[in-house]
Amino acid sequence: MASSEITRYLDADDGTVGLDPEGYLVNLTQWSPSVAERLAAEEGLALTAEHWEVIAVLRDFYDRYEQSPAMRPLVKAVSRALGEEKGRSIHLMTLFPGSPPKLGARIAGLPKPTNCL
């Protein structure tokens, strides 16, 4: 993680969590679905079943490789887990606008992907 400095707090149903300057969790163990919902709401997103599928893929990727995926590995992981149609970058951009790896990782309670600006 780029920084472990807490610059603000987020209130979720199951407690308060600290966020770094870019809005990522400082303590990854504090993630919960409630925290994900609050982080998504800050981005103007209401999480759907499709979002949760990708969040599960992101969290599985992190568990396996101890890093958040950049775009290419994310597309590949989602394609493998959910099928080629859902693994297309345009689909991921629809779910997580701007930068799917960064926004997806943030909502999934993971560190910012290392090679994303």
N, CA, C and O atoms as a MOPAC input file, in Angstrom:
PM7 MOZYME 1SCF
protein

 N      0.84300 1    -1.16900 1     0.00000 1
 C      0.00000 1     0.00000 1     0.00000 1
 C      0.89000 1     1.23500 1     0.00000 1
 O      1.92900 1     1.26500 1     0.66000 1
 N      0.47700 1     2.24100 1    -0.73900 1
 C      1.28200 1     3.43900 1    -0.90000 1
 C      1.46100 1     4.19500 1     0.41200 1
 O      2.54300 1     4.71500 1     0.68500 1
 N      0.41500 1     4.26000 1     1.22200 1
 C      0.50800 1     5.02900 1     2.45500 1
 C     -0.33700 1     4.36200 1     3.52400 1
 O     -1.42100 1     3.85400 1     3.23700 1
 N      0.15100 1     4.36100 1     4.75200 1
 C     -0.64100 1     3.80800 1     5.84200 1
 C     -1.16300 1     4.92800 1     6.74100 1
 O     -1.64900 1     4.67500 1     7.84400 1
 N     -1.06000 1     6.13800 1     6.27100 1
 C     -1.50400 1     7.30200 1     7.02600 1
 C     -3.01700 1     7.47400 1     6.86600 1
 O     -3.53700 1     7.52700 1     5.75200 1
 N     -3.71100 1     7.56000 1     8.00700 1
 C     -5.15400 1     7.79600 1     7.97700 1
 C     -5.38400 1     9.28500 1     7.78200 1
 O     -4.90700 1    10.10700 1     8.56400 1
 N     -6.12100 1     9.62200 1     6.72800 1
 C     -6.43100 1    11.02800 1     6.49600 1
 C     -7.91000 1    11.33200 1     6.69600 1
 O     -8.30100 1    12.49200 1     6.82200 1
 N     -8.74000 1    10.26600 1     6.72500 1
 C    -10.14900 1    10.46200 1     7.04100 1
 C    -10.75600 1     9.12700 1     7.44200 1
 O    -10.15900 1     8.06400 1     7.27300 1
 N    -11.96200 1     9.22400 1     7.97700 1
 C    -12.65300 1     8.02800 1     8.45100 1
 C    -13.95800 1     7.85800 1     7.69500 1
 O    -14.56900 1     8.82300 1     7.23600 1
 N    -14.36300 1     6.60700 1     7.57900 1
 C    -15.61200 1     6.25000 1     6.91900 1
 C    -16.45700 1     5.48800 1     7.92900 1
 O    -15.99300 1     4.51700 1     8.52700 1
 N    -17.68500 1     5.92200 1     8.11700 1
 C    -18.59600 1     5.21500 1     9.01700 1
 C    -19.38700 1     4.19800 1     8.21900 1
 O    -20.01200 1     4.53000 1     7.21200 1
 N    -19.35500 1     2.95500 1     8.67600 1
 C    -20.11500 1     1.87700 1     8.05000 1
 C    -20.97300 1     1.23000 1     9.13000 1
 O    -20.81500 1     1.52500 1    10.31500 1
 N    -21.87000 1     0.35700 1     8.72500 1
 C    -22.77600 1    -0.29100 1     9.67600 1
 C    -22.03500 1    -1.03800 1    10.77000 1
 O    -22.52700 1    -1.14500 1    11.89400 1
 N    -20.85300 1    -1.55800 1    10.45100 1
 C    -20.12600 1    -2.36400 1    11.42500 1
 C    -18.89800 1    -1.65500 1    11.99300 1
 O    -17.95700 1    -2.30800 1    12.44400 1
 N    -18.90500 1    -0.33000 1    11.97200 1
 C    -17.81700 1     0.41900 1    12.59600 1
 C    -17.22900 1     1.49600 1    11.71400 1
 O    -17.68500 1     1.72800 1    10.59400 1
 N    -16.21300 1     2.14700 1    12.23600 1
 C    -15.51200 1     3.21600 1    11.54200 1
 C    -14.18800 1     2.68100 1    11.03100 1
 O    -13.46700 1     1.99400 1    11.75400 1
 N    -13.86600 1     2.99900 1     9.77200 1
 C    -12.61100 1     2.53700 1     9.18100 1
 C    -11.79500 1     3.74500 1     8.72400 1
 O    -12.34200 1     4.76600 1     8.30800 1
 N    -10.47600 1     3.60200 1     8.81300 1
 C     -9.57300 1     4.66300 1     8.38300 1
 C     -9.22200 1     4.51100 1     6.91900 1
 O     -9.00100 1     3.40400 1     6.42700 1
 N     -9.17200 1     5.64700 1     6.22500 1
 C     -8.81900 1     5.67100 1     4.80500 1
 C     -7.54900 1     6.47800 1     4.59900 1
 O     -7.28300 1     7.43700 1     5.32400 1
 N     -6.76400 1     6.07700 1     3.59900 1
 C     -5.53700 1     6.80400 1     3.26500 1
 C     -5.88800 1     8.01400 1     2.39700 1
 O     -7.06400 1     8.23200 1     2.10300 1
 N     -4.90100 1     8.80000 1     1.98300 1
 C     -5.18800 1    10.01000 1     1.20500 1
 C     -5.95600 1     9.76000 1    -0.09800 1
 O     -6.63700 1    10.65800 1    -0.59300 1
 N     -5.85200 1     8.54900 1    -0.65500 1
 C     -6.55700 1     8.24200 1    -1.90300 1
 C     -7.86800 1     7.49500 1    -1.68400 1
 O     -8.52000 1     7.09400 1    -2.64800 1
 N     -8.25700 1     7.30600 1    -0.43200 1
 C     -9.52800 1     6.67300 1    -0.12500 1
 C     -9.49900 1     5.16600 1    -0.00700 1
 O    -10.55100 1     4.52700 1     0.02100 1
 N     -8.29700 1     4.57900 1     0.06200 1
 C     -8.16600 1     3.13300 1     0.24400 1
 C     -8.09500 1     2.81800 1     1.73300 1
 O     -7.62400 1     3.63700 1     2.52300 1
 N     -8.56500 1     1.63200 1     2.11700 1
 C     -8.50500 1     1.22800 1     3.51800 1
 C     -7.06400 1     1.17700 1     4.01000 1
 O     -6.17700 1     0.68600 1     3.31100 1
 N     -6.83900 1     1.68200 1     5.20500 1
 C     -5.51600 1     1.59400 1     5.81800 1
 C     -5.33000 1     0.18700 1     6.40000 1
 O     -4.24800 1    -0.39100 1     6.29400 1
 N     -6.36800 1    -0.35200 1     7.00500 1
 C     -6.33700 1    -1.69400 1     7.58000 1
 C     -7.27100 1    -2.57400 1     6.74900 1
 O     -8.49200 1    -2.48300 1     6.87700 1
 N     -6.69700 1    -3.42200 1     5.90200 1
 C     -7.49600 1    -4.22800 1     4.98100 1
 C     -8.44200 1    -5.18100 1     5.69200 1
 O     -9.44800 1    -5.59200 1     5.11400 1
 N     -8.13900 1    -5.54000 1     6.93400 1
 C     -9.01400 1    -6.46300 1     7.66600 1
 C    -10.32100 1    -5.81100 1     8.10100 1
 O    -11.22400 1    -6.50000 1     8.57500 1
 N    -10.43400 1    -4.50300 1     7.94800 1
 C    -11.66700 1    -3.81000 1     8.32800 1
 C    -12.70700 1    -3.80400 1     7.20800 1
 O    -13.79800 1    -3.25900 1     7.38000 1
 N    -12.38100 1    -4.40000 1     6.07300 1
 C    -13.33600 1    -4.42700 1     4.96700 1
 C    -14.52300 1    -5.31100 1     5.31100 1
 O    -14.37900 1    -6.32900 1     5.98700 1
 N    -15.67800 1    -4.91700 1     4.84800 1
 C    -16.90300 1    -5.70500 1     4.96700 1
 C    -17.81400 1    -5.27700 1     3.82100 1
 O    -17.56400 1    -4.25200 1     3.18700 1
 N    -18.86100 1    -6.04200 1     3.54800 1
 C    -19.82000 1    -5.59500 1     2.52600 1
 C    -20.40600 1    -4.21700 1     2.83000 1
 O    -20.67600 1    -3.43900 1     1.91500 1
 N    -20.60100 1    -3.91900 1     4.10500 1
 C    -21.11200 1    -2.60200 1     4.49200 1
 C    -20.12200 1    -1.50100 1     4.10800 1
 O    -20.52100 1    -0.44500 1     3.61700 1
 N    -18.84300 1    -1.75000 1     4.33000 1
 C    -17.80300 1    -0.78000 1     3.95100 1
 C    -17.80900 1    -0.61600 1     2.43200 1
 O    -17.70300 1     0.50200 1     1.92900 1
 N    -17.93300 1    -1.71800 1     1.70400 1
 C    -17.97600 1    -1.65200 1     0.24000 1
 C    -19.14600 1    -0.79700 1    -0.22600 1
 O    -18.99600 1     0.02800 1    -1.12800 1
 N    -20.29200 1    -0.98800 1     0.37700 1
 C    -21.48400 1    -0.19700 1     0.01100 1
 C    -21.24000 1     1.29000 1     0.23000 1
 O    -21.62300 1     2.11100 1    -0.60400 1
 N    -20.60200 1     1.64300 1     1.34800 1
 C    -20.32700 1     3.05300 1     1.64700 1
 C    -19.30100 1     3.65000 1     0.69400 1
 O    -19.45200 1     4.78500 1     0.24000 1
 N    -18.25000 1     2.87600 1     0.38900 1
 C    -17.23600 1     3.35700 1    -0.55800 1
 C    -17.85600 1     3.54600 1    -1.94400 1
 O    -17.56200 1     4.52300 1    -2.63300 1
 N    -18.71100 1     2.61200 1    -2.34700 1
 C    -19.37600 1     2.71600 1    -3.64400 1
 C    -20.29700 1     3.93700 1    -3.67700 1
 O    -20.34300 1     4.66000 1    -4.67200 1
 N    -21.01700 1     4.15700 1    -2.60000 1
 C    -21.92800 1     5.30500 1    -2.53300 1
 C    -21.16200 1     6.61700 1    -2.69900 1
 O    -21.66300 1     7.55400 1    -3.32100 1
 N    -19.94600 1     6.68800 1    -2.14300 1
 C    -19.11900 1     7.88900 1    -2.32400 1
 C    -18.81700 1     8.13800 1    -3.80000 1
 O    -18.60800 1     9.27800 1    -4.21400 1
 N    -18.79500 1     7.07200 1    -4.58300 1
 C    -18.51400 1     7.17600 1    -6.02000 1
 C    -19.79400 1     7.30300 1    -6.84100 1
 O    -19.74400 1     7.35600 1    -8.07000 1
 N    -20.93500 1     7.35100 1    -6.16400 1
 C    -22.21300 1     7.44400 1    -6.85500 1
 C    -22.67500 1     6.11500 1    -7.43400 1
 O    -23.49100 1     6.08700 1    -8.35600 1
 N    -22.15700 1     5.01200 1    -6.89900 1
 C    -22.51500 1     3.68300 1    -7.39500 1
 C    -23.40600 1     2.95400 1    -6.40000 1
 O    -23.19300 1     3.02100 1    -5.19000 1
 N    -24.39800 1     2.26200 1    -6.92500 1
 C    -25.20000 1     1.32100 1    -6.13600 1
 C    -24.76000 1    -0.06000 1    -6.59800 1
 O    -24.90600 1    -0.40400 1    -7.77100 1
 N    -24.22500 1    -0.84500 1    -5.68200 1
 C    -23.67000 1    -2.14300 1    -6.05200 1
 C    -24.76400 1    -3.14200 1    -6.42900 1
 O    -25.73100 1    -3.34400 1    -5.69400 1
 N    -24.58100 1    -3.75700 1    -7.59500 1
 C    -25.49700 1    -4.77500 1    -8.10100 1
 C    -24.83100 1    -6.14400 1    -7.96900 1
 O    -23.68300 1    -6.24700 1    -7.53700 1
 N    -25.55200 1    -7.17600 1    -8.34000 1
 C    -24.99400 1    -8.53200 1    -8.31800 1
 C    -23.75000 1    -8.61300 1    -9.19900 1
 O    -22.80200 1    -9.32100 1    -8.86000 1
 N    -23.74100 1    -7.89700 1   -10.32800 1
 C    -22.57300 1    -7.91400 1   -11.21200 1
 C    -21.35200 1    -7.26700 1   -10.55400 1
 O    -20.22700 1    -7.73900 1   -10.71700 1
 N    -21.58200 1    -6.19800 1    -9.81900 1
 C    -20.48500 1    -5.57700 1    -9.07600 1
 C    -19.90700 1    -6.57000 1    -8.06900 1
 O    -18.69100 1    -6.73200 1    -7.96900 1
 N    -20.79300 1    -7.23100 1    -7.32700 1
 C    -20.34100 1    -8.16800 1    -6.29800 1
 C    -19.56800 1    -9.33100 1    -6.89300 1
 O    -18.63300 1    -9.83300 1    -6.26900 1
 N    -19.94600 1    -9.77000 1    -8.09800 1
 C    -19.18800 1   -10.84000 1    -8.76800 1
 C    -17.74900 1   -10.40300 1    -9.01000 1
 O    -16.81100 1   -11.15500 1    -8.74600 1
 N    -17.58300 1    -9.18800 1    -9.51000 1
 C    -16.24400 1    -8.67400 1    -9.80400 1
 C    -15.47300 1    -8.42800 1    -8.50400 1
 O    -14.27100 1    -8.68600 1    -8.43500 1
 N    -16.15900 1    -7.93300 1    -7.48500 1
 C    -15.51300 1    -7.73400 1    -6.18600 1
 C    -14.98100 1    -9.06600 1    -5.66200 1
 O    -13.87300 1    -9.12400 1    -5.12700 1
 N    -15.75000 1   -10.11800 1    -5.80900 1
 C    -15.29400 1   -11.45000 1    -5.37100 1
 C    -14.05900 1   -11.88300 1    -6.15800 1
 O    -13.13600 1   -12.45900 1    -5.58200 1
 N    -14.02900 1   -11.61500 1    -7.45800 1
 C    -12.86400 1   -11.95300 1    -8.27600 1
 C    -11.65300 1   -11.13900 1    -7.81700 1
 O    -10.55400 1   -11.68000 1    -7.69700 1
 N    -11.84600 1    -9.85700 1    -7.56300 1
 C    -10.75500 1    -9.00500 1    -7.08400 1
 C    -10.19100 1    -9.51900 1    -5.75900 1
 O     -8.97500 1    -9.60700 1    -5.59200 1
 N    -11.06500 1    -9.85400 1    -4.83300 1
 C    -10.60900 1   -10.32200 1    -3.52300 1
 C     -9.91300 1   -11.67300 1    -3.63300 1
 O     -8.93900 1   -11.92900 1    -2.92400 1
 N    -10.40500 1   -12.54100 1    -4.51700 1
 C     -9.75300 1   -13.83400 1    -4.75000 1
 C     -8.36200 1   -13.62400 1    -5.35800 1
 O     -7.40000 1   -14.27600 1    -4.95100 1
 N     -8.25900 1   -12.71700 1    -6.33200 1
 C     -6.97200 1   -12.40800 1    -6.95900 1
 C     -5.97400 1   -11.94800 1    -5.88700 1
 O     -4.82800 1   -12.39600 1    -5.85700 1
 N     -6.42700 1   -11.05400 1    -5.01700 1
 C     -5.54500 1   -10.54600 1    -3.96700 1
 C     -5.12100 1   -11.67200 1    -3.02000 1
 O     -3.95900 1   -11.74500 1    -2.61900 1
 N     -6.05600 1   -12.54300 1    -2.66600 1
 C     -5.72300 1   -13.66800 1    -1.78500 1
 C     -4.66300 1   -14.56800 1    -2.41700 1
 O     -3.78100 1   -15.07600 1    -1.72500 1
 N     -4.75100 1   -14.76200 1    -3.71900 1
 C     -3.81400 1   -15.64900 1    -4.41600 1
 C     -2.43900 1   -15.01300 1    -4.63500 1
 O     -1.40900 1   -15.65300 1    -4.42200 1
 N     -2.43500 1   -13.75000 1    -5.06100 1
 C     -1.19100 1   -13.11700 1    -5.51700 1
 C     -0.67300 1   -12.00800 1    -4.60900 1
 O      0.39400 1   -11.45200 1    -4.86800 1
 N     -1.40200 1   -11.68000 1    -3.55900 1
 C     -1.02300 1   -10.63600 1    -2.60500 1
 C     -0.78100 1    -9.28700 1    -3.26100 1
 O      0.07800 1    -8.51800 1    -2.83000 1
 N     -1.54400 1    -9.01200 1    -4.30200 1
 C     -1.53300 1    -7.69400 1    -4.94400 1
 C     -2.85600 1    -7.50000 1    -5.67000 1
 O     -3.52600 1    -8.46600 1    -6.03600 1
 N     -3.21700 1    -6.25500 1    -5.86900 1
 C     -4.42000 1    -5.93800 1    -6.63500 1
 C     -4.07200 1    -5.95400 1    -8.11500 1
 O     -3.00100 1    -5.48500 1    -8.50200 1
 N     -4.96700 1    -6.48900 1    -8.95400 1
 C     -4.64300 1    -6.58800 1   -10.37300 1
 C     -4.75900 1    -5.25400 1   -11.10800 1
 O     -5.62600 1    -4.43700 1   -10.79700 1
 N     -3.88400 1    -5.04600 1   -12.07700 1
 C     -4.01500 1    -3.94300 1   -13.02700 1
 C     -5.06600 1    -4.37900 1   -14.05700 1
 O     -5.67200 1    -5.43900 1   -13.90400 1
 N     -5.28400 1    -3.58700 1   -15.08300 1
 C     -6.37600 1    -3.84400 1   -16.01600 1
 C     -6.25700 1    -5.19500 1   -16.73700 1
 O     -7.21700 1    -5.96500 1   -16.74100 1
 N     -5.12600 1    -5.49500 1   -17.33500 1
 C     -5.00200 1    -6.75500 1   -18.08200 1
 C     -5.22800 1    -7.98300 1   -17.20500 1
 O     -6.01900 1    -8.85400 1   -17.56600 1
 N     -4.54800 1    -8.06900 1   -16.05900 1
 C     -4.81000 1    -9.22400 1   -15.19800 1
 C     -6.25600 1    -9.26700 1   -14.68800 1
 O     -6.81200 1   -10.34800 1   -14.49700 1
 N     -6.86400 1    -8.09800 1   -14.46900 1
 C     -8.25600 1    -8.06200 1   -14.03000 1
 C     -9.17300 1    -8.62200 1   -15.11000 1
 O    -10.03900 1    -9.44900 1   -14.82700 1
 N     -8.98100 1    -8.17400 1   -16.34100 1
 C     -9.78500 1    -8.67300 1   -17.45900 1
 C     -9.63900 1   -10.19000 1   -17.56800 1
 O    -10.62800 1   -10.90400 1   -17.73400 1
 N     -8.42500 1   -10.66500 1   -17.47600 1
 C     -8.16100 1   -12.10600 1   -17.59100 1
 C     -8.81900 1   -12.87700 1   -16.44300 1
 O     -9.43400 1   -13.91900 1   -16.66900 1
 N     -8.69100 1   -12.37100 1   -15.22000 1
 C     -9.27100 1   -13.04400 1   -14.05900 1
 C    -10.79600 1   -13.07700 1   -14.13300 1
 O    -11.41300 1   -14.10000 1   -13.83900 1
 N    -11.40000 1   -11.95800 1   -14.52600 1
 C    -12.85900 1   -11.90800 1   -14.63900 1
 C    -13.32800 1   -12.81800 1   -15.76900 1
 O    -14.33300 1   -13.51300 1   -15.62100 1
 N    -12.62100 1   -12.82500 1   -16.88600 1
 C    -12.98200 1   -13.70700 1   -18.00400 1
 C    -12.96000 1   -15.16600 1   -17.57300 1
 O    -13.87500 1   -15.92700 1   -17.88800 1
 N    -11.92800 1   -15.54700 1   -16.86100 1
 C    -11.81500 1   -16.94100 1   -16.39000 1
 C    -12.91400 1   -17.30000 1   -15.41000 1
 O    -13.49900 1   -18.38100 1   -15.48700 1
 N    -13.19100 1   -16.39300 1   -14.49200 1
 C    -14.15200 1   -16.68600 1   -13.42700 1
 C    -15.60900 1   -16.52900 1   -13.85800 1
 O    -16.47300 1   -17.29400 1   -13.43000 1
 N    -15.87900 1   -15.53500 1   -14.70800 1
 C    -17.26700 1   -15.18000 1   -15.01100 1
 C    -17.64400 1   -15.28800 1   -16.48400 1
 O    -18.80300 1   -15.08800 1   -16.84500 1
 N    -16.67300 1   -15.60300 1   -17.33200 1
 C    -16.94400 1   -15.70200 1   -18.76200 1
 C    -16.42700 1   -14.50000 1   -19.52000 1
 O    -16.27000 1   -13.41000 1   -18.97000 1
 N    -16.16300 1   -14.72700 1   -20.80600 1
 C    -15.56400 1   -13.67400 1   -21.64700 1
 C    -16.40800 1   -12.41600 1   -21.73500 1
 O    -15.86900 1   -11.30900 1   -21.75300 1
 N    -17.71500 1   -12.56900 1   -21.78800 1
 C    -18.59800 1   -11.39800 1   -21.92100 1
 C    -18.41900 1   -10.43900 1   -20.73600 1
 O    -18.33800 1    -9.22500 1   -20.92800 1
 N    -18.36000 1   -10.97400 1   -19.53400 1
 C    -18.20000 1   -10.13400 1   -18.34100 1
 C    -16.75900 1    -9.68900 1   -18.15800 1
 O    -16.49600 1    -8.73100 1   -17.43200 1
 N    -15.82500 1   -10.36900 1   -18.80500 1
 C    -14.41900 1   -10.02300 1   -18.67700 1
 C    -13.94300 1    -8.97000 1   -19.65200 1
 O    -12.76300 1    -8.61800 1   -19.65400 1
 N    -14.81900 1    -8.47200 1   -20.46400 1
 C    -14.42000 1    -7.41600 1   -21.41800 1
 C    -14.20300 1    -6.10000 1   -20.68500 1
 O    -14.93500 1    -5.75000 1   -19.75900 1
 N    -13.17900 1    -5.38300 1   -21.12500 1
 C    -12.85400 1    -4.12800 1   -20.45000 1
 C    -14.00400 1    -3.12700 1   -20.51400 1
 O    -14.18900 1    -2.35300 1   -19.57400 1
 N    -14.77400 1    -3.12000 1   -21.58600 1
 C    -15.90800 1    -2.18100 1   -21.70200 1
 C    -16.95900 1    -2.48600 1   -20.63700 1
 O    -17.56800 1    -1.57400 1   -20.07700 1
 N    -17.16600 1    -3.76300 1   -20.36400 1
 C    -18.12200 1    -4.15400 1   -19.31700 1
 C    -17.61300 1    -3.70000 1   -17.94800 1
 O    -18.37600 1    -3.17500 1   -17.13700 1
 N    -16.32500 1    -3.90600 1   -17.70000 1
 C    -15.74900 1    -3.49100 1   -16.42000 1
 C    -15.78500 1    -1.97900 1   -16.26500 1
 O    -15.98400 1    -1.47200 1   -15.16100 1
 N    -15.59000 1    -1.24600 1   -17.37600 1
 C    -15.66600 1     0.22200 1   -17.34400 1
 C    -17.08800 1     0.68600 1   -17.01400 1
 O    -17.27500 1     1.71700 1   -16.36700 1
 N    -18.07400 1    -0.06900 1   -17.45600 1
 C    -19.46300 1     0.27100 1   -17.14900 1
 C    -19.73200 1     0.10400 1   -15.65500 1
 O    -20.40500 1     0.93000 1   -15.03800 1
 N    -19.20200 1    -0.96600 1   -15.08700 1
 C    -19.41500 1    -1.22900 1   -13.66300 1
 C    -18.59700 1    -0.30800 1   -12.76700 1
 O    -19.09100 1     0.20300 1   -11.76100 1
 N    -17.34100 1    -0.10600 1   -13.14600 1
 C    -16.40400 1     0.69100 1   -12.34900 1
 C    -15.80400 1     1.77400 1   -13.23700 1
 O    -14.69200 1     1.61400 1   -13.74100 1
 N    -16.53300 1     2.88400 1   -13.43500 1
 C    -16.10800 1     3.93500 1   -14.37100 1
 C    -14.74600 1     4.54600 1   -14.02800 1
 O    -14.33000 1     4.60300 1   -12.87100 1
 N    -14.08400 1     4.99100 1   -15.07500 1
 C    -12.77800 1     5.63100 1   -14.91100 1
 C    -11.66900 1     4.61100 1   -14.99800 1
 O    -11.10100 1     4.39400 1   -16.06800 1
 N    -11.35900 1     3.99000 1   -13.88900 1
 C    -10.31200 1     2.97600 1   -13.82700 1
 C    -10.84600 1     1.77300 1   -13.05000 1
 O    -10.80600 1     1.76400 1   -11.82000 1
 N    -11.34700 1     0.75700 1   -13.76000 1
 C    -11.88500 1    -0.41500 1   -13.05400 1
 C    -10.92200 1    -1.03100 1   -12.03400 1
 O    -11.36200 1    -1.40900 1   -10.94800 1
 N     -9.62100 1    -1.14700 1   -12.34400 1
 C     -8.74000 1    -1.73800 1   -11.33200 1
 C     -8.65200 1    -0.89700 1   -10.05500 1
 O     -8.69800 1    -1.43800 1    -8.95000 1
 N     -8.52700 1     0.41700 1   -10.20400 1
 C     -8.39900 1     1.28400 1    -9.04000 1
 C     -9.70200 1     1.35800 1    -8.25400 1
 O     -9.70600 1     1.16300 1    -7.03800 1
 N    -10.80300 1     1.63800 1    -8.93700 1
 C    -12.08800 1     1.78000 1    -8.25800 1
 C    -12.54600 1     0.44300 1    -7.69300 1
 O    -13.04800 1     0.37700 1    -6.57100 1
 N    -12.37400 1    -0.62000 1    -8.46800 1
 C    -12.76000 1    -1.94100 1    -7.98800 1
 C    -11.97300 1    -2.34300 1    -6.75700 1
 O    -12.54400 1    -2.85000 1    -5.79200 1
 N    -10.66100 1    -2.12100 1    -6.78100 1
 C     -9.81700 1    -2.45400 1    -5.63200 1
 C    -10.22500 1    -1.63800 1    -4.40900 1
 O    -10.28700 1    -2.16400 1    -3.29800 1
 N    -10.49900 1    -0.37300 1    -4.61400 1
 C    -10.89000 1     0.49800 1    -3.49600 1
 C    -12.16600 1    -0.01900 1    -2.84200 1
 O    -12.23300 1    -0.14800 1    -1.62000 1
 N    -13.18400 1    -0.31500 1    -3.65900 1
 C    -14.45900 1    -0.79700 1    -3.13000 1
 C    -14.31100 1    -2.19700 1    -2.52300 1
 O    -14.99200 1    -2.52900 1    -1.55200 1
 N    -13.42600 1    -3.01200 1    -3.09300 1
 C    -13.20100 1    -4.37200 1    -2.58700 1
 C    -12.31700 1    -4.38300 1    -1.33800 1
 O    -12.03700 1    -5.44700 1    -0.78600 1
 N    -11.87900 1    -3.20800 1    -0.89500 1
 C    -11.08000 1    -3.12800 1     0.32900 1
 C     -9.64200 1    -3.55100 1     0.15000 1
 O     -8.99900 1    -3.99900 1     1.09900 1
 N     -9.13300 1    -3.41200 1    -1.05900 1
 C     -7.76400 1    -3.83800 1    -1.38800 1
 C     -6.87400 1    -2.62200 1    -1.61900 1
 O     -7.37800 1    -1.51600 1    -1.81400 1
 N     -5.55600 1    -2.81400 1    -1.60000 1
 C     -4.65500 1    -1.69600 1    -1.89700 1
 C     -4.77100 1    -1.28400 1    -3.36800 1
 O     -5.21300 1    -2.05600 1    -4.21800 1
 N     -4.36400 1    -0.05700 1    -3.63300 1
 C     -4.32400 1     0.43700 1    -5.00000 1
 C     -3.37000 1    -0.43500 1    -5.80900 1
 O     -2.27900 1    -0.75400 1    -5.33700 1
 N     -3.76500 1    -0.82500 1    -7.02600 1
 C     -2.83700 1    -1.58800 1    -7.87800 1
 C     -1.52600 1    -0.82000 1    -8.04700 1
 O     -1.54000 1     0.39000 1    -8.27600 1
 N     -0.41000 1    -1.50800 1    -7.93700 1
 C      0.89100 1    -0.84500 1    -7.90500 1
 C      1.23600 1    -0.11800 1    -9.19200 1
 O      1.94700 1     0.88500 1    -9.14000 1
 N      0.76900 1    -0.57400 1   -10.33700 1
 C      1.14300 1     0.08600 1   -11.58100 1
 C      0.02300 1     0.94800 1   -12.15000 1
 O     -0.01600 1     1.19600 1   -13.35500 1
 N     -0.88200 1     1.40400 1   -11.30100 1
 C     -1.92000 1     2.35200 1   -11.71100 1
 C     -1.58900 1     3.71700 1   -11.12100 1
 O     -1.27500 1     3.83500 1    -9.93600 1
 N     -1.66200 1     4.72900 1   -11.94900 1
 C     -1.37200 1     6.09100 1   -11.48100 1
 C     -2.49400 1     6.63200 1   -10.62200 1
 O     -2.41600 1     7.76300 1   -10.14400 1

